[in-house]
Amino acid sequence: MFECVNPQENVCFGCRACENVCPISAIMMQQDDIGFLYPHVDQQKCVRCGLCAKTCPMLNSQKYDTETQEIYAVAIKDKELLSKSTSGGAFSLFANDVIAQGGVVFGVTLDENMFVKHIGVETQEDLAVLRGSKYVQSDTGDVYTQILYHLQSGRKVLFSGMPCQVDGLNRFLDAKKQSAEILLTIDILCHGVPSPKIWKDYVSCIEEVYHGKLKSFKFRSKMAGWENSIEYAEFENGKKVYNTHAIRTYLTMFHKNLSLRPSCYACDYHTYQRCSDITIGDFWGIDKSMPEINDNKGLSLMIVNTKKGKEAFDRVSSGAVVHSSNAKNCEQRALICNAKTKGDVDAFRKDYAEHGYAYIAQKYATRSNGSLMKIKMITVLYKLKLLPTFKKILGK
Ligand SMILES: Cc1cc2nc3c(=O)[nH]c(=O)nc-3n(C[C@H](O)[C@H](O)[C@H](O)COP(=O)(O)OP(=O)(O)OC[C@H]3O[C@@H](n4cnc5c(N)ncnc54)[C@H](O)[C@@H]3O)c2cc1C
């Protein structure tokens, strides 16, 4: 008799590896009060094989030994792709190549119902929906099972996701005794993922405020440059909004680390020992080590962790401007320690459960008129190409 996974808070990343691995489909994912998914085992069906618990990345915390570690600042040369990417477009470099080789790329999309989920795409055109960060915990659904199928049929696969999702996939494939030779994994540097339910409520809230259905949403548009990236919403009624209090509430609470999954506050992946072939993120702090290469159009931090990752990077590096760096110069919280909250998370959750989105937005995400004006001004200066001069005058 083996133990099964259990749905307690703090002991589950919500990666769904357990559900995918269960040989008799006895595990169902259910949302908790704040919208995160947890596994529930049907005890009538369960045969106590223990596979779910053995596969769980939370219950089997393990340090990965990175085979190699090379660190770069990277910006894709294709200007259009760079402008559509959140950071320096590192993801697109690898994704384009895997598609060109006839492979399948798995990543995160925001569907027409504004639901954030992992999907697999097979064409260059479809890669567009995976571009851009969606600051919501993505639903991995049955993608691990889909990936297993592709690998079994000899098709190259690129999987990109949060470190816990990559680790979940690694363990799922191990449990299925599937070689990962033709799988390339990219983990997205992550300090925490916010609740899908809070996101859904936010969408309803802004749809009410702007009297229209949300058509598209950019969590980080570069309209005021990469370093000042801001959320941008377009509605079916033609309204285009970016610098209002209502639009800014969701990410304000995310930046205060109030709306994150409980496991994000106690997560083992904030380390240089990575579970993927390649790690990508924003190269924050570039101005301290190489200010001359920062044109505010976007720069990726890229960490090559394995020989397979190195081979993949060698294939695509000519498509990017690449600068060597090191652990000291790229250091940021997500690589060294857990998310720290700016506020009382318990009170935040209680308020949300009792009073709903509008209440928490008012209480925890208030912005002064001054800060909204500042965004407007930065956007105008950026468009007029006057932002660098202005920053110099202010000594920033
Ligand atoms: C919730 C979250 C927290 C993050 N925290 C940090 C951080 O603390 N420090 C840092 O340097 N970078 C962080 N990032 C990463 C950063 O925002 C960019 O996603 C990353 O640099 C990739 O940018 P790009 O220009 O290469 O490609 P883009 O085209 O902009 O990125 C697309 C890639 O991100 C993936 N992606 C998008 N949304 C999600 C999601 N919800 N879950 C999993 N994968 C997703 C896509 O599948 C694709 O692989 C975070 C991203 C997310 C989604």
PDBQT file of the ligand as one rigid body, heavy atoms in Angstrom, charges set to zero:
ROOT
HETATM    1  C1  LIG A 401       4.172  34.437 -13.720  1.00  0.00    +0.000 C 
HETATM    2  C2  LIG A 401       5.515  34.852 -14.267  1.00  0.00    +0.000 A 
HETATM    3  C3  LIG A 401       6.500  35.319 -13.405  1.00  0.00    +0.000 A 
HETATM    4  C4  LIG A 401       7.745  35.711 -13.903  1.00  0.00    +0.000 A 
HETATM    5  N1  LIG A 401       8.707  36.161 -13.041  1.00  0.00    +0.000 NA
HETATM    6  C5  LIG A 401       9.914  36.539 -13.519  1.00  0.00    +0.000 A 
HETATM    7  C6  LIG A 401      10.942  37.003 -12.647  1.00  0.00    +0.000 A 
HETATM    8  O1  LIG A 401      10.769  37.098 -11.430  1.00  0.00    +0.000 OA
HETATM    9  N2  LIG A 401      12.139  37.355 -13.172  1.00  0.00    +0.000 N 
HETATM   10  C7  LIG A 401      12.389  37.284 -14.524  1.00  0.00    +0.000 A 
HETATM   11  O2  LIG A 401      13.502  37.632 -14.942  1.00  0.00    +0.000 OA
HETATM   12  N3  LIG A 401      11.453  36.821 -15.383  1.00  0.00    +0.000 NA
HETATM   13  C8  LIG A 401      10.228  36.450 -14.913  1.00  0.00    +0.000 A 
HETATM   14  N4  LIG A 401       9.269  35.981 -15.782  1.00  0.00    +0.000 N 
HETATM   15  C9  LIG A 401       9.658  35.726 -17.196  1.00  0.00    +0.000 C 
HETATM   16  C10 LIG A 401       9.500  36.885 -18.173  1.00  0.00    +0.000 C 
HETATM   17  O3  LIG A 401       8.327  37.620 -17.865  1.00  0.00    +0.000 OA
HETATM   18  C11 LIG A 401       9.374  36.375 -19.626  1.00  0.00    +0.000 C 
HETATM   19  O4  LIG A 401       8.281  35.477 -19.701  1.00  0.00    +0.000 OA
HETATM   20  C12 LIG A 401      10.573  35.614 -20.109  1.00  0.00    +0.000 C 
HETATM   21  O5  LIG A 401      11.713  36.420 -19.994  1.00  0.00    +0.000 OA
HETATM   22  C13 LIG A 401      10.391  35.163 -21.572  1.00  0.00    +0.000 C 
HETATM   23  O6  LIG A 401      10.438  36.250 -22.403  1.00  0.00    +0.000 OA
HETATM   24  P1  LIG A 401      10.849  36.129 -23.952  1.00  0.00    +0.000 P 
HETATM   25  O7  LIG A 401      11.082  37.530 -24.443  1.00  0.00    +0.000 OA
HETATM   26  O8  LIG A 401      11.929  35.132 -24.171  1.00  0.00    +0.000 OA
HETATM   27  O9  LIG A 401       9.606  35.452 -24.645  1.00  0.00    +0.000 OA
HETATM   28  P2  LIG A 401       8.057  35.781 -24.648  1.00  0.00    +0.000 P 
HETATM   29  O10 LIG A 401       7.599  35.457 -26.009  1.00  0.00    +0.000 OA
HETATM   30  O11 LIG A 401       7.653  37.050 -24.083  1.00  0.00    +0.000 OA
HETATM   31  O12 LIG A 401       7.588  34.693 -23.580  1.00  0.00    +0.000 OA
HETATM   32  C14 LIG A 401       6.810  33.643 -23.883  1.00  0.00    +0.000 C 
HETATM   33  C15 LIG A 401       7.235  32.467 -23.056  1.00  0.00    +0.000 C 
HETATM   34  O13 LIG A 401       6.706  32.585 -21.737  1.00  0.00    +0.000 OA
HETATM   35  C16 LIG A 401       5.865  31.454 -21.510  1.00  0.00    +0.000 C 
HETATM   36  N5  LIG A 401       4.787  31.853 -20.611  1.00  0.00    +0.000 N 
HETATM   37  C17 LIG A 401       3.954  32.911 -20.728  1.00  0.00    +0.000 A 
HETATM   38  N6  LIG A 401       3.097  32.947 -19.696  1.00  0.00    +0.000 NA
HETATM   39  C18 LIG A 401       3.378  31.870 -18.924  1.00  0.00    +0.000 A 
HETATM   40  C19 LIG A 401       2.808  31.323 -17.734  1.00  0.00    +0.000 A 
HETATM   41  N7  LIG A 401       1.779  31.887 -17.133  1.00  0.00    +0.000 N 
HETATM   42  N8  LIG A 401       3.331  30.188 -17.229  1.00  0.00    +0.000 NA
HETATM   43  C20 LIG A 401       4.362  29.560 -17.847  1.00  0.00    +0.000 A 
HETATM   44  N9  LIG A 401       4.951  30.033 -18.968  1.00  0.00    +0.000 NA
HETATM   45  C21 LIG A 401       4.463  31.169 -19.494  1.00  0.00    +0.000 A 
HETATM   46  C22 LIG A 401       5.366  31.071 -22.905  1.00  0.00    +0.000 C 
HETATM   47  O14 LIG A 401       4.915  29.748 -22.922  1.00  0.00    +0.000 OA
HETATM   48  C23 LIG A 401       6.631  31.250 -23.703  1.00  0.00    +0.000 C 
HETATM   49  O15 LIG A 401       7.496  30.183 -23.484  1.00  0.00    +0.000 OA
HETATM   50  C24 LIG A 401       8.016  35.613 -15.313  1.00  0.00    +0.000 A 
HETATM   51  C25 LIG A 401       7.009  35.143 -16.166  1.00  0.00    +0.000 A 
HETATM   52  C26 LIG A 401       5.769  34.777 -15.669  1.00  0.00    +0.000 A 
HETATM   53  C27 LIG A 401       4.714  34.284 -16.642  1.00  0.00    +0.000 C 
ENDROOT
TORSDOF 0
